[in-house]
Amino acid sequence: MATPNYGYEKRQRELAKKQKKQEKERSKEQRKSDVPEHSGATYVAPGNDPAPAADVPPPSAGN
């Protein structure tokens, strides 16, 4: 009976990992290139309004 070639199996696993990583990077680059360039509009996350609401009093300075 032949003995298992663990070195070959390990190399095949490493190659599969490397290929998967490259595919992931290509996919990431593709998504990055699909996003339109900055159009001049700024993104404001919900809850981070640039100006405080008129009905909210300004914070007091340590009173």
Backbone hydrogen bonds in HBPLUS format (Angstrom, degrees):
<---DONOR---> <-ACCEPTOR-->    atom                        ^
c    i                          cat <-CA-CA->   ^        H-A-AA   ^      H-
h    n   atom  resd res      DA  || num        DHA   H-A  angle D-A-AA Bond
n    s   type  num  typ     dist DA aas  dist angle  dist       angle   num
A0009-GLU N   A0005-ASN O   3.19 MM   4  6.55 162.6  2.23 152.3 157.2     1
A0010-LYS N   A0006-TYR O   2.90 MM   4  6.06 159.2  1.95 149.8 155.3     2
A0011-ARG N   A0007-GLY O   3.00 MM   4  6.17 159.0  2.04 144.5 150.3     3
A0012-GLN N   A0008-TYR O   2.96 MM   4  6.23 153.5  2.03 149.3 156.4     4
A0013-ARG N   A0009-GLU O   3.03 MM   4  6.33 152.9  2.10 146.4 153.5     5
A0014-GLU N   A0010-LYS O   2.92 MM   4  6.23 159.9  1.97 153.1 158.6     6
A0015-LEU N   A0011-ARG O   2.91 MM   4  6.15 157.9  1.96 148.8 154.7     7
A0016-ALA N   A0012-GLN O   2.99 MM   4  6.17 154.3  2.05 143.5 150.5     8
A0017-LYS N   A0013-ARG O   2.94 MM   4  6.21 156.4  1.99 149.4 155.7     9
A0018-LYS N   A0014-GLU O   2.93 MM   4  6.14 161.6  1.96 149.6 154.7    10
A0019-GLN N   A0015-LEU O   2.93 MM   4  6.10 159.1  1.97 148.5 153.9    11
A0020-LYS N   A0016-ALA O   2.96 MM   4  6.13 158.3  2.00 147.0 153.1    12
A0021-LYS N   A0017-LYS O   2.91 MM   4  6.14 156.2  1.96 150.5 157.0    13
A0022-GLN N   A0018-LYS O   2.99 MM   4  6.25 156.5  2.04 147.3 153.4    14
A0023-GLU N   A0019-GLN O   2.96 MM   4  6.21 157.8  2.01 149.7 155.6    15
A0024-LYS N   A0020-LYS O   2.98 MM   4  6.21 153.6  2.05 145.1 152.3    16
A0025-GLU N   A0021-LYS O   2.96 MM   4  6.26 155.2  2.02 147.9 154.4    17
A0026-ARG N   A0022-GLN O   2.89 MM   4  6.15 159.4  1.94 150.8 156.4    18
A0027-SER N   A0023-GLU O   2.91 MM   4  6.08 157.9  1.96 147.0 153.3    19
A0028-LYS N   A0024-LYS O   2.91 MM   4  6.12 152.8  1.98 144.3 152.1    20
A0029-GLU N   A0025-GLU O   2.90 MM   4  6.17 159.5  1.94 150.5 155.6    21
A0030-GLN N   A0026-ARG O   2.87 MM   4  6.09 152.9  1.94 146.6 154.7    22
A0031-ARG N   A0027-SER O   2.95 MM   4  6.23 158.7  2.00 149.0 154.0    23
A0032-LYS N   A0028-LYS O   2.92 MM   4  6.16 153.7  1.99 145.6 153.6    24
A0033-SER N   A0029-GLU O   2.91 MM   4  6.14 153.2  1.98 147.8 154.2    25
A0034-ASP N   A0030-GLN O   3.00 MM   4  6.19 133.4  2.23 140.5 153.1    26
A0034-ASP N   A0031-ARG O   3.23 MM   3  5.05 130.4  2.49  90.7 103.9    27
A0048-ASN N   A0045-ALA O   3.01 MM   3  5.51 156.6  2.06 141.6 141.9    28
A0056-VAL N   A0053-ALA O   3.40 MM   3  5.65 164.1  2.43 107.3 111.9    29
